[in-house]
Amino acid sequence: MSDAPQFAERTTLKLVVAGGFGVGKTTAIGAVSDITPLRTEEVLTTQSEASDSLYGIENKTTTTVAFDFGRVGLNDPDPIELYLFGTPGQPRFWDFWHILAEGAFGAVVLADTRRLASSFPAADFFEQRGMPFVIAINQFPGAARRTLPEIREAFTVAPHVPLMFCDARNADSVASVLLTLVDHAVESASANSARLDA
């Protein structure tokens, strides 16, 4: 965070992890959290088949129905504590997004190249709220490889929105995404402040 303002000795930030159904939000929070994550997962049943398409994720057996919560402490270089709130991915649970985004510093939009379109609504949601966000592409084994320019074009997001690849199972990879988001959110806040002062 070169020119960005430095955080106080200990800063706590709320971040949201959103994206389509089955992109790895629960896995990502579980991988990086310093505590046992709070999860609201339920077993998928045949009753949900009409609304929850398992195309591309046929082995998925559970789904988040409210939110996931995890907490992680990082140093970048100042100590920060991040409270992570994972959203449900299915459209029928999108009302929770408004609640979970309240007071958040920024958001990670997690995506899967097998079903990129499932995460478009999350990017649109945070863009409309004016909330800083990054797009992280969870690299599933065997998934089609796409370049970051191709992904940026698919999402139609502005050039300043960070895009990166990650492995939701790997704590260091997820931490790198979170730190990128914090840096981006700080830079966005500084830019907005400068515009207001001009």
C-alpha positions in Angstrom: 0.0 0.0 0.0 2.6 2.5 -1.1 0.8 5.8 -1.2 -2.3 4.6 0.6 -3.0 5.8 4.2 -1.7 3.4 6.8 -4.1 1.6 9.2 -4.0 2.2 12.9 -2.3 -0.3 15.2 -5.2 -2.8 14.9 -7.9 -2.4 12.3 -11.0 -4.7 11.9 -12.6 -4.8 8.5 -15.7 -6.6 7.2 -15.4 -8.2 3.8 -17.9 -10.1 1.7 -17.1 -13.1 -0.4 -19.8 -13.5 -3.1 -20.3 -15.3 -6.4 -22.3 -18.0 -8.1 -23.6 -21.3 -6.8 -20.7 -23.7 -6.2 -17.8 -21.4 -7.0 -15.9 -22.2 -3.8 -16.9 -19.4 -1.3 -17.3 -21.8 1.7 -14.1 -23.5 0.8 -12.2 -20.2 0.5 -13.4 -18.9 3.9 -12.6 -22.3 5.5 -9.1 -22.4 4.0 -8.0 -19.0 5.4 -10.0 -18.6 8.6 -8.1 -18.6 11.9 -11.3 -19.9 13.6 -13.6 -22.8 12.8 -15.9 -21.1 10.3 -19.6 -20.7 11.0 -21.5 -22.4 8.2 -25.1 -22.6 7.3 -24.9 -25.5 4.9 -27.7 -27.8 4.1 -27.8 -31.0 2.0 -29.0 -30.6 -1.5 -32.2 -32.5 -2.2 -34.2 -33.5 -5.3 -36.7 -30.7 -4.3 -34.1 -28.1 -5.2 -33.2 -29.5 -8.6 -35.6 -27.1 -10.5 -34.0 -24.0 -9.0 -30.4 -25.1 -8.3 -28.7 -26.2 -11.5 -25.8 -28.6 -10.9 -24.4 -28.2 -14.4 -20.6 -28.4 -14.1 -20.7 -29.1 -10.4 -22.5 -32.5 -10.4 -20.6 -33.7 -7.3 -21.8 -30.9 -5.1 -23.9 -32.2 -2.2 -24.4 -29.2 0.1 -25.2 -25.5 -0.2 -25.0 -22.4 1.9 -28.5 -21.2 2.7 -27.7 -18.0 4.8 -24.0 -17.1 5.1 -20.6 -18.4 6.1 -18.4 -16.5 8.6 -14.7 -16.6 9.2 -12.1 -14.4 10.7 -8.4 -14.0 9.7 -5.6 -11.8 11.0 -3.1 -10.6 8.4 -0.1 -8.2 8.4 0.3 -6.0 5.3 2.5 -4.6 6.9 0.1 -3.3 9.5 -1.9 -5.8 11.6 -5.5 -6.1 10.3 -8.3 -8.5 11.3 -10.7 -9.4 8.6 -14.3 -10.6 9.2 -15.4 -12.6 6.2 -19.0 -13.1 5.3 -19.8 -15.6 2.5 -23.0 -15.2 0.6 -25.3 -17.9 -0.7 -25.0 -18.3 -4.5 -28.5 -19.2 -5.6 -30.8 -16.5 -6.8 -33.5 -17.5 -4.3 -31.1 -16.4 -1.5 -29.9 -13.1 -3.0 -31.9 -11.0 -0.6 -29.2 -11.9 2.0 -26.7 -10.1 -0.1 -28.1 -6.7 0.9 -27.9 -7.6 4.6 -24.4 -9.1 4.4 -23.0 -6.1 2.4 -24.1 -3.6 5.0 -21.0 -1.9 6.5 -18.6 -4.0 4.4 -15.3 -2.4 3.3 -15.2 -4.4 0.1 -16.0 -7.7 -1.6 -14.4 -10.6 -3.4 -16.4 -11.9 -6.4 -15.3 -15.5 -6.7 -15.8 -17.1 -10.1 -15.4 -20.4 -12.0 -14.4 -20.5 -15.6 -16.9 -23.4 -16.2 -19.8 -21.1 -15.3 -18.5 -17.5 -15.4 -22.0 -16.2 -16.0 -23.1 -17.4 -12.5 -20.9 -14.8 -10.9 -22.0 -11.8 -13.2 -24.8 -10.8 -10.8 -22.4 -10.5 -7.9 -20.1 -8.2 -9.8 -23.2 -6.1 -10.9 -24.5 -6.0 -7.3 -21.3 -4.5 -5.9 -20.7 -2.2 -8.8 -24.2 -0.8 -8.4 -23.6 -0.3 -4.6 -20.4 1.5 -5.4 -18.5 -1.0 -3.2 -14.9 -1.8 -4.2 -14.5 -5.4 -5.3 -12.0 -7.8 -6.9 -12.7 -10.7 -9.1 -10.9 -13.9 -8.2 -11.0 -16.9 -10.6 -11.0 -20.2 -8.6 -8.9 -22.6 -10.7 -10.8 -25.9 -10.5 -8.9 -28.9 -11.7 -9.8 -29.7 -15.3 -11.6 -26.4 -15.9 -11.2 -24.6 -19.1 -8.3 -22.1 -18.9 -9.1 -18.5 -19.9 -6.9 -15.4 -19.9 -7.5 -12.5 -17.6 -8.3 -10.2 -20.5 -11.0 -12.7 -21.7 -12.5 -12.8 -18.2 -12.4 -9.0 -17.9 -14.3 -8.8 -21.2 -16.8 -11.4 -20.1 -17.5 -9.5 -16.9 -17.4 -6.0 -18.6 -15.8 -4.4 -15.6 -13.7 -1.3 -15.5 -9.9 -1.6 -16.0 -9.3 -0.5 -12.4 -11.1 -3.6 -10.9 -8.4 -6.2 -10.0 -8.7 -9.6 -11.6 -6.6 -12.6 -10.4 -6.5 -16.3 -10.3 -6.6 -18.2 -7.0 -7.0 -21.6 -5.4 -9.9 -21.5 -2.9 -8.4 -24.5 -1.1 -5.1 -22.8 -0.4 -4.8 -20.3 2.5 -2.0 -18.3 1.0 -3.8 -18.0 -2.3 -7.0 -16.8 -0.6 -5.0 -14.4 1.7 -3.4 -12.9 -1.4 -6.9 -12.2 -2.8 -8.0 -10.6 0.5 -4.9 -8.3 0.6 -5.4 -7.3 -3.0 -9.0 -6.3 -2.1 -7.9 -4.3 1.0 -5.3 -2.4 -1.1 -7.9 -1.8 -3.8 -10.5 -0.6 -1.3 -8.0 1.8 0.4 -6.9 3.2 -3.0 -10.6 3.6 -4.0 -11.3 5.5 -0.7 -8.3 7.7 -1.3 -9.3 8.5 -4.8 -12.9 9.3 -3.8 -11.6 11.6 -1.0 -9.3 13.4 -3.4 -12.2 14.0 -5.8 -14.3 15.4 -3.0 -11.5 17.7 -1.9 -10.9 19.0 -5.5 
